[in-house]
Amino acid sequence: MRAEPAVPAAALAAIRAPFETLGAETVDVPILQPLGLLLDLAGEAMRARLFVVQAAGGEETCLRPDFTVPVVRQHLESGREAGRYFYEGKAFRAALGADQPDEFRQIGLERFAAGGETVEADAEIAALAWASAAAGGRADLTLHLGDIALFSAFLETQGLAPPLAARLKRVAARPRLLAAELARAGAEPAAAADDGRLADLLAGLSEADAASLLEEVWSLAGVEPVGGRGAAEIAQRLIRRAEAARAPALTLDQAEAVRRFLAIDDAPEAAFAAVRAVAGKSSDLEAALEAWNRRLDLLAAAGVPADRLRFATALGHAFDYYDGLTFEVRSGALAPDRAVAVGGRYDGLPARLGGATAVKAVGCMVRPWRAWAGGEA
């Protein structure tokens, strides 16, 4: 495993300093995390980048690829409604290139609230990530902004059947699955395949009964499931996949409108004008864009230069739990997939992990080795 080089103490302290002004509680989380949970949140495409660990006869786990999920779990276990948590430590992902590390340092903050103004919290966290990244000394940084919720508002302007719109919203943060939906535009619903017939049998059962039936099939076939997923989860995935294959697809015109929307990447004002041109009039869309104008005003007040901002409608991250604001701080010296900092809003994640549906959550993470001007090149 290749480890990232250490950042000089003075540079690391400067990058950490903006986080220390917010009065957050410092937390640590276990290095070993449940594999099945992370695959459910990131999809199978992430499996190749995870370092899987399994003791003999034990549950499959992996080295933590990120801090957000374990910090959320720890917050939920605390029983609190609100909290701010600062973390600093190593994360582990198999590198995409031979010159990239598998083990690297992250500094971050996760903020939870029972309600309140999400726009202000969004701007605070994005400005925090910018200040921390800029403290590393790079002069070529750009803050790229996006919004998963804006895609949902756009879909509401397209006259889609509710099941189709719901499916597209579910895959909004997963480029591969979204591309598959666009690729099947104009197609007729598929006939049930073998796994579709199995899904039909499972669909009418309770979750417990569906899992029991699938386990019985495995036993009869002499199959031993691997990969960190249980019978209940696999049954539900089979049902969803078969339902999606048989559901109506986008029309060619609708798919083209989605592609035009997802291609928008410009300075914020120009990007918002392009969104309106593709979507047409919508009160929900206008409300979402007005909220973005407030975020931009708050970012400017926090010292983020307006000429360093971009807005991209397709901006997402490796994990699909983001459901609102997304952002990345990028350096001109590094490839776009090597962001200096990332973050966003994930209000739905606490509920997916068993918490209250009313919890509002937003956070960010900075890579010090990338932020430091003498670091990654």
KOLTIFI-421501 format. One line per field, with one value per residue (C-alpha): residue number from 1; residue in one letter; z, y, x. Coordinates in Angstrom, 2 decimals, always signed. Layout:
BEGIN
loke <- c(NUM;...)
zalum <- c(a;...)
c3 <- c(Z;...)
c2 <- c(Y;...)
c1 <- c(X;...)
end
This chain:
BEGIN
loke <- c(1;2;3;4;5;6;7;8;9;10;11;12;13;14;15;16;17;18;19;20;21;22;23;24;25;26;27;28;29;30;31;32;33;34;35;36;37;38;39;40;41;42;43;44;45;46;47;48;49;50;51;52;53;54;55;56;57;58;59;60;61;62;63;64;65;66;67;68;69;70;71;72;73;74;75;76;77;78;79;80;81;82;83;84;85;86;87;88;89;90;91;92;93;94;95;96;97;98;99;100;101;102;103;104;105;106;107;108;109;110;111;112;113;114;115;116;117;118;119;120;121;122;123;124;125;126;127;128;129;130;131;132;133;134;135;136;137;138;139;140;141;142;143;144;145;146;147;148;149;150;151;152;153;154;155;156;157;158;159;160;161;162;163;164;165;166;167;168;169;170;171;172;173;174;175;176;177;178;179;180;181;182;183;184;185;186;187;188;189;190;191;192;193;194;195;196;197;198;199;200;201;202;203;204;205;206;207;208;209;210;211;212;213;214;215;216;217;218;219;220;221;222;223;224;225;226;227;228;229;230;231;232;233;234;235;236;237;238;239;240;241;242;243;244;245;246;247;248;249;250;251;252;253;254;255;256;257;258;259;260;261;262;263;264;265;266;267;268;269;270;271;272;273;274;275;276;277;278;279;280;281;282;283;284;285;286;287;288;289;290;291;292;293;294;295;296;297;298;299;300;301;302;303;304;305;306;307;308;309;310;311;312;313;314;315;316;317;318;319;320;321;322;323;324;325;326;327;328;329;330;331;332;333;334;335;336;337;338;339;340;341;342;343;344;345;346;347;348;349;350;351;352;353;354;355;356;357;358;359;360;361;362;363;364;365;366;367;368;369;370;371;372;373;374;375;376;377)
zalum <- c(m;r;a;e;p;a;v;p;a;a;a;l;a;a;i;r;a;p;f;e;t;l;g;a;e;t;v;d;v;p;i;l;q;p;l;g;l;l;l;d;l;a;g;e;a;m;r;a;r;l;f;v;v;q;a;a;g;g;e;e;t;c;l;r;p;d;f;t;v;p;v;v;r;q;h;l;e;s;g;r;e;a;g;r;y;f;y;e;g;k;a;f;r;a;a;l;g;a;d;q;p;d;e;f;r;q;i;g;l;e;r;f;a;a;g;g;e;t;v;e;a;d;a;e;i;a;a;l;a;w;a;s;a;a;a;g;g;r;a;d;l;t;l;h;l;g;d;i;a;l;f;s;a;f;l;e;t;q;g;l;a;p;p;l;a;a;r;l;k;r;v;a;a;r;p;r;l;l;a;a;e;l;a;r;a;g;a;e;p;a;a;a;a;d;d;g;r;l;a;d;l;l;a;g;l;s;e;a;d;a;a;s;l;l;e;e;v;w;s;l;a;g;v;e;p;v;g;g;r;g;a;a;e;i;a;q;r;l;i;r;r;a;e;a;a;r;a;p;a;l;t;l;d;q;a;e;a;v;r;r;f;l;a;i;d;d;a;p;e;a;a;f;a;a;v;r;a;v;a;g;k;s;s;d;l;e;a;a;l;e;a;w;n;r;r;l;d;l;l;a;a;a;g;v;p;a;d;r;l;r;f;a;t;a;l;g;h;a;f;d;y;y;d;g;l;t;f;e;v;r;s;g;a;l;a;p;d;r;a;v;a;v;g;g;r;y;d;g;l;p;a;r;l;g;g;a;t;a;v;k;a;v;g;c;m;v;r;p;w;r;a;w;a;g;g;e;a)
c3 <- c(+0.00;-1.03;+1.66;+0.92;+1.92;+5.08;+4.86;+6.78;+10.21;+9.55;+6.28;+7.90;+10.77;+8.32;+6.40;+9.66;+11.17;+9.51;+11.03;+14.51;+14.51;+14.45;+17.90;+16.61;+18.74;+17.71;+16.95;+15.76;+14.12;+13.62;+10.68;+9.93;+8.44;+7.28;+3.63;+2.73;+3.99;+1.99;-1.16;-0.75;-0.54;-3.32;-5.61;-6.89;-8.95;-5.70;-4.70;-6.70;-4.69;-1.24;+0.88;+2.14;+5.50;+6.79;+9.75;+9.45;+9.63;+10.37;+8.67;+5.70;+6.50;+4.73;+5.65;+5.88;+2.46;+3.90;+7.26;+6.54;+6.99;+10.23;+11.66;+10.85;+12.54;+15.61;+15.74;+15.57;+18.36;+20.54;+20.48;+19.84;+17.29;+16.49;+16.45;+14.73;+14.45;+13.36;+12.25;+10.98;+10.02;+7.32;+4.73;+2.35;-1.29;-4.03;-6.24;-9.76;-11.04;-10.33;-9.04;-6.55;-2.88;-1.43;+2.07;+2.55;+5.16;+5.34;+7.43;+7.62;+9.40;+9.51;+10.71;+11.87;+12.80;+13.61;+11.15;+10.39;+7.36;+5.09;+2.66;+5.35;+6.47;+2.87;+2.33;+5.65;+4.82;+1.22;+2.41;+5.09;+2.49;+0.31;+3.18;+4.22;+0.67;-0.02;+3.18;+1.51;-0.73;-4.19;-6.32;-9.00;-7.08;-8.37;-6.42;-8.51;-7.31;-8.08;-6.72;-6.85;-5.74;-8.73;-11.01;-9.20;-9.70;-13.39;-13.81;-12.48;-15.51;-18.01;-17.59;-16.70;-15.35;-11.54;-11.40;-14.10;-12.40;-9.06;-10.64;-12.26;-8.96;-7.25;-9.72;-10.01;-8.09;-9.86;-13.33;-14.52;-13.66;-15.03;-18.29;-18.50;-18.20;-20.98;-23.15;-23.01;-24.11;-26.60;-25.78;-25.05;-21.56;-21.41;-21.00;-17.76;-17.83;-15.54;-12.68;-13.48;-12.92;-9.60;-8.78;-9.55;-6.99;-4.40;-5.04;-3.34;-0.16;+2.98;+3.26;+5.74;+3.57;+0.42;+2.18;+3.44;-0.05;-1.56;+1.14;+0.38;-3.34;-2.47;-0.23;-2.90;-5.48;-3.12;-3.42;-0.70;-1.09;-0.79;-1.16;+2.01;+1.00;+2.85;+1.41;+2.18;+0.41;-2.64;-2.88;-2.86;-5.49;-7.76;-7.46;-8.19;-11.19;-12.74;-12.13;-13.73;-16.81;-17.34;-16.55;-19.24;-20.53;-21.34;-24.75;-27.08;-26.61;-22.83;-22.88;-25.00;-22.56;-19.67;-21.58;-22.28;-18.60;-17.47;-19.93;-18.27;-16.77;-16.61;-14.34;-12.00;-13.61;-17.10;-15.82;-14.20;-17.43;-19.30;-16.77;-17.35;-21.11;-20.95;-18.28;-18.95;-16.25;-12.91;-9.47;-7.75;-10.12;-9.61;-5.84;-6.11;-8.26;-5.92;-3.05;-5.10;-5.45;-1.64;-1.34;-3.78;-1.78;+1.41;-0.26;-1.46;+2.06;+3.36;+0.99;-1.84;-5.08;-7.57;-10.48;-8.98;-9.08;-11.55;-11.51;-13.06;-13.05;-13.26;-10.33;-8.04;-5.86;-5.43;-2.81;-3.78;-0.42;-1.49;-2.19;-2.31;-2.60;-3.92;-4.36;-5.14;-4.78;-7.69;-8.56;-12.11;-11.51;-10.78;-12.88;-12.22;-10.52;-7.95;-6.02;-3.20;-1.20;-1.61;+0.26;+0.17;+1.72;+2.58;+4.50;+3.52;+4.81;+8.55;+7.82;+5.62;+8.60;+10.96;+12.24;+12.26;+8.90;+10.05;+10.54;+8.25;+7.41;+5.46;+5.54;+3.77;+3.53;+2.54;+1.34;+2.87;+0.52;-2.42;-0.78;+0.03;-2.80;-2.37;-2.37;-5.06;-8.62)
c2 <- c(+0.00;+3.36;+6.05;+9.75;+11.84;+13.93;+17.63;+19.94;+20.79;+24.53;+23.98;+21.36;+23.72;+26.49;+24.13;+22.91;+26.40;+27.39;+24.30;+25.23;+28.48;+26.75;+25.18;+21.66;+18.56;+16.50;+12.88;+9.70;+6.72;+3.08;+2.28;-0.86;-0.15;-2.49;-3.39;-3.99;-0.58;+1.28;-0.70;+0.17;+3.87;+3.93;+1.10;-1.88;+0.39;+1.42;-2.18;-2.21;+0.79;-0.65;-2.58;-5.54;-7.17;-10.36;-12.54;-16.24;-16.66;-12.97;-10.17;-8.56;-5.11;-2.59;+0.07;+3.37;+5.07;+8.24;+9.71;+10.95;+7.72;+6.65;+10.17;+10.14;+6.76;+8.04;+11.15;+9.02;+6.78;+9.87;+10.56;+14.27;+16.28;+18.78;+18.64;+19.76;+17.24;+17.82;+14.90;+14.37;+11.05;+8.54;+7.16;+4.27;+3.75;+1.82;+4.43;+5.12;+5.67;+4.21;+7.57;+8.00;+6.93;+4.35;+5.82;+9.56;+12.17;+13.89;+16.87;+17.52;+18.71;+17.34;+19.56;+18.28;+20.32;+19.60;+22.30;+25.88;+27.65;+25.17;+27.87;+29.55;+26.23;+25.29;+28.54;+28.23;+24.73;+25.56;+28.71;+26.64;+24.18;+27.07;+28.79;+25.57;+24.68;+28.22;+28.15;+25.55;+28.23;+27.25;+30.26;+28.30;+27.11;+27.10;+26.31;+24.11;+24.06;+21.75;+20.73;+17.28;+18.84;+21.18;+18.13;+16.93;+20.34;+20.22;+16.76;+18.13;+20.47;+17.61;+15.98;+12.56;+9.73;+9.71;+6.27;+7.33;+10.65;+8.88;+6.43;+9.20;+11.10;+7.97;+7.64;+11.38;+11.08;+7.89;+8.78;+5.18;+4.39;+7.73;+7.06;+3.68;+5.39;+7.81;+4.94;+3.13;+6.21;+5.34;+1.62;-0.54;-2.05;-5.26;-8.67;-10.45;-12.24;-15.13;-12.81;-10.88;-14.03;-14.55;-10.90;-11.40;-14.22;-12.07;-8.90;-10.12;-11.21;-9.37;-8.45;-11.30;-13.87;-12.69;-13.07;-16.54;-17.66;-16.40;-18.17;-21.39;-21.05;-20.55;-23.61;-25.82;-24.59;-24.96;-21.25;-19.41;-15.64;-13.33;-9.62;-8.11;-8.13;-10.02;-11.92;-9.16;-6.53;-8.73;-9.57;-5.89;-5.09;-7.88;-6.52;-2.93;-3.96;-6.01;-3.25;-0.68;-2.85;-3.22;+0.40;+3.06;+4.70;+8.34;+9.50;+10.60;+14.24;+13.91;+12.24;+15.04;+17.63;+15.76;+15.63;+19.37;+20.05;+17.84;+19.48;+22.91;+24.00;+27.74;+30.75;+30.64;+33.44;+31.99;+28.47;+29.51;+31.21;+27.98;+25.98;+28.24;+27.91;+24.12;+23.76;+26.58;+28.20;+26.46;+27.93;+25.18;+25.68;+29.45;+28.96;+26.68;+29.20;+32.06;+30.01;+29.73;+33.51;+33.73;+31.14;+33.10;+36.31;+34.50;+32.99;+36.44;+37.82;+34.99;+36.00;+33.49;+35.35;+35.45;+34.90;+31.56;+30.05;+27.55;+25.84;+22.37;+20.63;+17.17;+17.63;+14.61;+12.50;+8.85;+8.26;+8.79;+10.06;+13.72;+15.12;+18.88;+21.15;+19.50;+21.20;+20.60;+22.82;+22.04;+23.07;+23.91;+21.84;+18.66;+16.61;+17.23;+13.83;+14.84;+17.45;+19.37;+19.47;+18.06;+18.28;+18.81;+18.31;+14.85;+15.31;+11.85;+9.89;+9.98;+8.50;+5.79;+4.88;+4.71;+8.30;+10.91;+12.11;+15.74;+15.84;+18.31;+17.40;+19.00;+18.57;+18.87;+17.21;+18.62;+16.65;+18.50;+16.92;+18.29;+21.66;+22.32;+24.17;+21.89;+18.71;+16.63;+17.59)
c1 <- c(+0.00;+1.42;+1.22;+0.96;+4.01;+3.76;+2.91;+5.30;+3.94;+3.61;+1.69;-0.54;-1.34;-2.30;-4.62;-6.18;-6.60;-9.93;-11.57;-10.39;-12.38;-15.79;-15.77;-16.43;-16.01;-12.97;-13.88;-12.22;-13.91;-12.89;-10.64;-12.68;-16.11;-18.95;-18.40;-22.05;-23.15;-20.50;-21.27;-24.94;-24.05;-21.44;-22.48;-20.53;-18.26;-16.57;-15.72;-12.48;-11.23;-11.96;-9.50;-11.55;-10.74;-12.36;-11.46;-12.17;-15.94;-16.45;-18.34;-16.63;-15.32;-13.11;-10.61;-12.49;-12.50;-14.00;-15.04;-18.56;-20.52;-18.81;-19.15;-22.87;-23.24;-21.40;-23.61;-26.76;-25.48;-24.97;-28.72;-28.18;-30.13;-27.37;-23.60;-20.40;-17.59;-14.01;-11.85;-8.35;-6.83;-6.03;-8.42;-7.78;-8.76;-7.02;-5.37;-6.59;-3.04;+0.39;+1.60;-1.25;-1.31;-3.71;-3.38;-3.92;-4.77;-8.15;-9.22;-12.94;-16.04;-19.59;-22.44;-25.86;-28.93;-32.56;-33.66;-32.82;-31.44;-29.71;-28.54;-26.45;-24.99;-24.17;-22.30;-20.45;-19.16;-18.20;-16.39;-14.62;-13.35;-12.17;-10.35;-8.62;-7.60;-6.35;-4.27;-2.07;-0.60;-1.83;-2.79;-4.69;-7.76;-11.34;-14.51;-16.82;-20.43;-23.33;-26.71;-28.34;-31.65;-31.58;-31.63;-34.75;-36.40;-35.45;-37.01;-40.30;-40.43;-40.17;-43.58;-42.16;-44.28;-43.85;-42.13;-39.66;-38.94;-38.41;-35.97;-33.95;-33.79;-32.46;-29.59;-28.88;-25.59;-24.46;-23.14;-22.95;-26.58;-27.79;-25.93;-27.69;-31.08;-30.16;-28.88;-32.22;-34.19;-36.89;-36.73;-39.72;-39.93;-37.92;-39.49;-38.75;-35.40;-34.50;-33.62;-36.81;-38.89;-37.14;-37.79;-41.49;-41.58;-39.83;-41.86;-45.02;-43.26;-42.26;-38.59;-38.02;-39.82;-38.01;-34.67;-35.62;-36.66;-33.41;-31.37;-33.29;-32.48;-28.81;-28.85;-30.42;-27.91;-24.96;-24.16;-22.24;-22.84;-19.83;-19.22;-20.63;-24.33;-27.05;-30.01;-32.54;-30.46;-29.82;-33.54;-34.48;-31.82;-33.13;-36.66;-35.59;-33.47;-36.27;-38.81;-36.49;-35.95;-39.71;-40.58;-41.15;-37.99;-37.31;-38.42;-35.63;-36.65;-36.67;-33.25;-31.86;-33.19;-31.53;-28.24;-28.40;-29.06;-26.17;-23.78;-24.08;-20.74;-20.07;-19.76;-22.79;-24.82;-24.38;-25.05;-28.33;-29.43;-28.67;-30.71;-33.71;-33.31;-33.39;-36.08;-38.51;-40.62;-41.09;-41.75;-39.74;-36.82;-36.91;-36.93;-33.90;-32.02;-32.92;-31.47;-28.29;-28.12;-28.20;-25.43;-23.29;-23.80;-22.76;-19.71;-18.66;-19.11;-16.90;-14.12;-14.48;-13.55;-16.44;-14.06;-12.99;-16.50;-17.97;-21.36;-21.75;-25.13;-23.51;-21.12;-21.29;-19.03;-18.05;-20.74;-24.36;-25.64;-25.39;-28.87;-28.35;-25.32;-22.14;-18.78;-15.13;-12.08;-9.77;-6.24;-5.20;-2.05;-4.05;-6.46;-10.20;-10.52;-7.89;-9.87;-8.20;-11.45;-14.96;-18.23;-21.94;-25.35;-26.66;-29.92;-31.17;-28.18;-29.00;-32.44;-30.89;-28.71;-31.67;-31.81;-34.55;-35.81;-35.68;-31.89;-30.10;-26.51;-23.68;-19.91;-16.58;-13.19;-9.77;-6.74;-3.72;-1.16;-3.10;-3.78;-0.11;+1.65;+4.67;+2.60;+0.91;+1.79)
end
